[in-house]
Amino acid sequence: MAAPPDDMLWARGLHYAYDGSPALQGVSIGVKEGEVVALTGPRGSGKTTLLRCLSGQLLPEQGEVWFNSSPVHTLARAARERLRLRRFGWIDSSPRLVPELTAWENAALPLLLHGSGYRSARGTARAWLERLDVGDCAGKRPAALHQAQRQRVAVARALVHSPDVVFADEPTAPLHQGDRAQVLRALSAAARSHGITVLLATHDFALDQSARTADATGAALADRIVTLTDGRRARTPTTGGAAGPSAGPEGSAACSLSV
Ligand SMILES: Nc1ncnc2c1ncn2[C@@H]1O[C@H](COP(=O)(O)OP(=O)(O)OP(=O)(O)O)[C@@H](O)[C@H]1O
């Protein structure tokens, strides 16, 4: 089966289990170019597993993943790694930076791995750090930075090579309340200004009060919310939160980004 031509990323009937314990049970999703999609659901609902299948880190046991009308699920490991390196960016819940490298060197890693020259990689990485309000940290090593600064460097690293898709797995989890909305806005604004598609996993803010502000912001910055429950797409809205009643599995979130 071919993917719909207007979906940049498309998956059908994904199943994945860890040691026989199901994490995804037939998830299908389509994402258009430039869309910002918030993936919500309670802890353990399969958000990370879905992101990892869509980004080619995991091979689904059943189902198909297509990127730009080409199959990802049939690619050999080396080809999937090349695809991830060139076309995708990944932001984890904790900023895994290389401690020996400065902030700009960390941000520039995808470019350097692609074979870009040192000087040009430095210029591009510094520009992204400026855009993310951590330009003055460019020469510092991760240990000298606050957690929010480190996470911004990780965001810069995910965007620096102008990927087609950025997968962000609860990128604000380690941050204080005040930093969360800022990092999400910075990510979202940068992605929108460069036409980068974003899949952003967030906890179900209706169920997790501590994450409410960040996830409400993440959802409000998204074009659309997709909700998972027990490894399946939820059929009804699970929240009356900031995304509002329109934010069902296929519903549109308010897109109120103005940064
Ligand atoms: N490496 C692993 N080994 C075994 N089980 C796993 C592993 N990773 C995830 N799981 C299980 O798979 C299910 C889905 O987990 P997943 O991390 O995808 O959900 P999630 O919605 O991202 O959760 P969270 O919000 O807590 O990160 C859960 O039951 C989880 O315990």
The ligand as a MOL file (V3000), in Angstrom:
LIG
                    3D

  0  0  0     0  0            999 V3000
M  V30 BEGIN CTAB
M  V30 COUNTS 31 33 0 0 0
M  V30 BEGIN ATOM
M  V30 1 N 12.4940 -0.4240 27.0420 0
M  V30 2 C 11.3340 -0.9170 27.4940 0
M  V30 3 N 11.2810 -2.1600 28.0030 0
M  V30 4 C 10.1170 -2.6840 28.4390 0
M  V30 5 N 8.9350 -2.0290 28.4420 0
M  V30 6 C 8.9400 -0.7840 27.9610 0
M  V30 7 C 10.1310 -0.1470 27.4590 0
M  V30 8 N 9.8130 1.0910 27.0480 0
M  V30 9 C 8.4940 1.2500 27.2680 0
M  V30 10 N 7.9640 0.1300 27.8260 0
M  V30 11 C 6.5610 -0.0930 28.1620 0
M  V30 12 O 5.7910 0.1440 26.9880 0
M  V30 13 C 4.6040 0.8610 27.3010 0
M  V30 14 C 4.5840 2.1710 26.5110 0
M  V30 15 O 5.6880 2.9630 26.9670 0
M  V30 16 P 6.0580 4.3580 26.3260 0
M  V30 17 O 7.3020 4.8200 26.9910 0
M  V30 18 O 6.0400 4.2370 24.8710 0
M  V30 19 O 4.8120 5.2430 26.7780 0
M  V30 20 P 4.7480 6.8120 27.0580 0
M  V30 21 O 3.3560 7.2050 26.7810 0
M  V30 22 O 5.8290 7.4900 26.2970 0
M  V30 23 O 5.0490 6.8690 28.5930 0
M  V30 24 P 5.7720 8.0390 29.4310 0
M  V30 25 O 4.8680 9.2090 29.3100 0
M  V30 26 O 5.8670 7.5010 30.8010 0
M  V30 27 O 7.1150 8.2500 28.7770 0
M  V30 28 C 4.6160 1.0750 28.8090 0
M  V30 29 O 3.8640 0.0320 29.3870 0
M  V30 30 C 6.0730 0.9330 29.1730 0
M  V30 31 O 6.2140 0.4360 30.4820 0
M  V30 END ATOM
M  V30 BEGIN BOND
M  V30 1 1 1 2
M  V30 2 1 2 3
M  V30 3 2 2 7
M  V30 4 2 3 4
M  V30 5 1 4 5
M  V30 6 2 5 6
M  V30 7 1 6 7
M  V30 8 1 6 10
M  V30 9 1 7 8
M  V30 10 2 8 9
M  V30 11 1 9 10
M  V30 12 1 10 11
M  V30 13 1 11 12
M  V30 14 1 11 30
M  V30 15 1 12 13
M  V30 16 1 13 14
M  V30 17 1 13 28
M  V30 18 1 14 15
M  V30 19 1 15 16
M  V30 20 2 16 17
M  V30 21 1 16 18
M  V30 22 1 16 19
M  V30 23 1 19 20
M  V30 24 2 20 21
M  V30 25 1 20 22
M  V30 26 1 20 23
M  V30 27 1 23 24
M  V30 28 2 24 25
M  V30 29 1 24 26
M  V30 30 1 24 27
M  V30 31 1 28 29
M  V30 32 1 28 30
M  V30 33 1 30 31
M  V30 END BOND
M  V30 END CTAB
M  END
